[in-house]
Amino acid sequence: MDLPEGICIGNFVNATNENRKYQIVVENNSNMAHTLPRDSPLAALLNEFTGLFATKDSGLGSTGLIKHFIDTEGKGPIRLRPYRTGQGQREEFEKQIKEMLQANVIRHSTSTWAASVILVVKKSRELRFCIDYRKLNNLTKKDSYPLPRIDGTLDRLYGKKFFTTLDVASRYWQIELEESSKEKTAFIVENNLYVFVRMPFGLCNTPATFQRLKNHILRNVAGQKALVYLDDVIFFSDFFQSHLNDIQEVFSLIKGAGLKLKLKKCQFMKQSVCNSF
């Protein structure tokens, strides 16, 4: 079996009525899209966990196992004025805010805090919704929870035969905020004020919270079968069947925590991981 780049799943399609099994579309970079045989062991495993994958933000999971806390040590509030926006930007703001409201990521607020918002053009030419939390971050007590060293992480993979990499969908938006911290995430667009109910991007301690959560969820397999670095999970095995068993175990742990994965960023049964981190 030659799987240097792994199996990249594009979508689940055409579930049959009698057993609800899906055709699984493979979209590897070097090949045209094709379907994974329904009787293959990987297809059977993926069909067992189709609900683990989020295809849009409105389908994200949510976990309160570890909640994000913003400790400003009694300082604040900070209230900034909104930046001026043109008509095209206002339409984009409205679109993205509507999506976040529908995904239960934000809610309307009367907070005494307020941060400004800008739109930043990504490489894909899409517009990224960015909140200026610099002043809030300056007040926030820093979290010293350590992130893993990349070199130490990669050393553990030496000599293994099969690898699978998983990516958490919209990673921070699946983590609940501690109640007293929500008002501090307030941002203003036009005359409307919103706060996050899930952990937003742009806060100084969010990587530490996310790493702490992932280490907690995968504590029984981390270092032995799996390695965790922020939103990436990579697990490794010596044999094909044991790797299938490991995928099932990790899937069950992530499902039990209430998180969901981004299907198109997951790669299964790889034989090389040089570009995974």
N, C-alpha and C positions, 0 to 999 in steps of 0.2 A: 504494500500500500504506500503510494508516494503522495504525501500531503505536506510539502514544505511550507506552504502558506496557510494551510488549514482550510476549513470549510466555513465560508462566509454566507450566512443565511440572509436572503433578501426579504422573504415574507412567508406567511402561512396562508394558503389559498384553498378554496374548493373543498371544504369539509364534507365528508360523506354523511348522509343522514343516519345510516345504521350504526356507525361506531364513532362518529365525530372525529375521525382522523383526517388530518390535513395533508395536502401536498405541500412540501417544503421546498421553496425556490432557493437555489444556490446561486450566488452572484460573485464568484471569485473574479479577481482582477484579470487573470490570464485566460479565462474561459467565458464563453457565452453562458447566459443564464440557463440552468437546467434544474430538474427536480430531483430531490433525494429519494431513492426508492423507499416506498412506504413500509416495506418489511425490514429495512435496515435497522440495526440496534440504535443508532443515533436518532433516526426519525421517530422511532418508538419513544425514546426518552424525551425528545423535544415536544412530541404530542402530549406527553404527560404533564408538561409544564408550560403550555401555551399562554396561560394567564400570567406568567412571570414576566412577560415582555410588554413594555409600553410603546405604542406606536405614535402617541401624541401626548402633549402635556396634560390634557384632561384625563388621561388614563394613568397618571403617576400613582405610585404607592405613597404610603405615609407611615412613619415610625416615630414613636415616642420613647423608645428604649433609652435613648440619650437625647436630651433636649439642649438646644443651644442657648447659652446665657450670656448676656452682654452686661459686664460689670463696669459701670462708669464711676464707681466709688463715690456715689452721691453727687457727682458733678452733672451739670446740664440743667435744663434742656438747651439744645441748640436748634435754632430755627432760621433757615436760609430762604431767601427769595427764589422763586422759579426763574430759570433762564428764559430769555425771549425765544419764541419759536415761530416758524413760518407755517403756512397752511399745510404744506406737505408733511411737515414734522408732526403737526397736531393730529393729522389723520393716522399717522403711524403710531403715535402715542395711544390714541383711542383704540386702535386695533390690538396692540400688545397688552394694554390694560384689560380689555375685554377678555382676552385669552387667559390672563393670569387670574382674573376673577372667576372665570368658568372652571379653572383648574384648582380653585380654592387655595391659591398660593398667596393672594393678598385679599384685603377687605377694606371698605371705607372706614375712615377714622376721624376722630376729633382730637388727636394727640397734640400735645404742646411742642413736640419735636417736628422738624421738617428738614429734609435734604433736597437738593436740586437734582434734576434728571437731564441727561443728554443722550442723544443717539449717536452711536459710533459705527462707521462703515466697516464691516468685516471683509476678509479676503474674498468671500463668496458674493460680495456686494449687498448682502443682507444687512439690515440695521440692527445693531445690538442695543438694547435698553440698558443704560448704565446709570447708576445712582452714585452721586458724589458723597461718599461716606467718610471723606478724609478727616473732617473735624470730629465726627463721632469716634473714629478710630484713634485719634489723638487722645481722647478721654478714656478709652477703654483699657482696662487692665489686661496685659498680654498673657496668653495661655502658653505655657512652656512645654506642652505635650510634644514629645519628639516625633519627627517624621523619619521613616526608615532611610538608611543610606542606599543609594542606587547600586553601588559596587557590591555591598554585602548581599543585597537582594539577588543580583545576577549570579553571584558565586554559588548559590544554593541550587541553581538550575543545571549546573554542569553534569553531563552524562545522562540526563533524562531523555526519554524517547518520545513522549507525547505531552503536548501542552495545550491548554485552552485558556483564552483570555476573555474576561467579561468586563462590561462597562455599565455602570449604573446610570440610568436615564436621568438627565437634568439633576445631577447628583444632589445638590444642596436643597432643592425644592421638595425633597422627600423627607426632610428632617424637620420636626416640629420645633418651634421657638418656645422657650419658657415664657409664661404669660406676662411677667413684668418687663420682659425685653421687647415685646412687640411694639409698644409705643415708640421706642427709640429708633425703630427702622422706618419711621414715617417719611414719606416723600410727597412732594407737591407737584402736580401737573395742572397748569392753568389755575383754576380756583378749587381744585379737588385735592383732597388729602387721603392717602392710603397708607396702610401698614402691612407688613408681611406677617403671615401666620406660619409660614415655613421659612427655613433659613435662607436668606438672600445671598446673592453674590456681592462681593465688594467689602465685606466686613473682615477685620484683621484676624480674627480667631477661627474663622470657618474651616480652614484646612485641618486645624488641630481637632476640632469637633468631629469632622468627617472621618479622620483617621482613627480617632478613639472609638467611634461607632463601629467602623468596619472591623477593627481589632476585636471588639466585644462580640460581634456577630459570628466571626470566624475563629474564635479563640480555640476551639477544639481541633482545628485543622491547620491553623496558621503555623508556618515554619516546617510542618511535616508534609503536608500535601498542597498547601497553597501559600502564596505570598500576596500581601496587600500593599498597594501604594495609592493613596487617595481614592480616585474613582475606579482605578484598575484593580482587578483581581486576576492573578494568574495561578493556575494549579498544574501540577506536573506528575507524571507517572512513568513507570518503566514498561508497562504492558497495556495493550489496547483495552482489554476487559476491565482491568483495575481502573483505567482512566474513565471509562463509562461509569463505573461505580462512584468514582470521585466527583464526576459532574453531577450525578444524582444527589450526592450528599451535600455538595455546595449549593445546588439549586434549592434543596429543602431548607437549608439554613437561611438563605436569603429570603425565600418565600415566608418563612416563619417570622422574620423580622419585619415584614410588610413592605419591603423594597421591591422595585421593578427594574429590569435591565433594558438597555437599548439594543434591540435585536441586531441592527446593521453594524454595530461596532463590536459585536462579539465574534470571536473566531474559535472554531472547534477543531480539535485533533491536529494541531500544528506540529511540525517537526523542527521548527526554528522559531526563536523568540527574540532575535537580535534587535528588532524595532518595536518591541511591545511597550517599553517604558520610555 
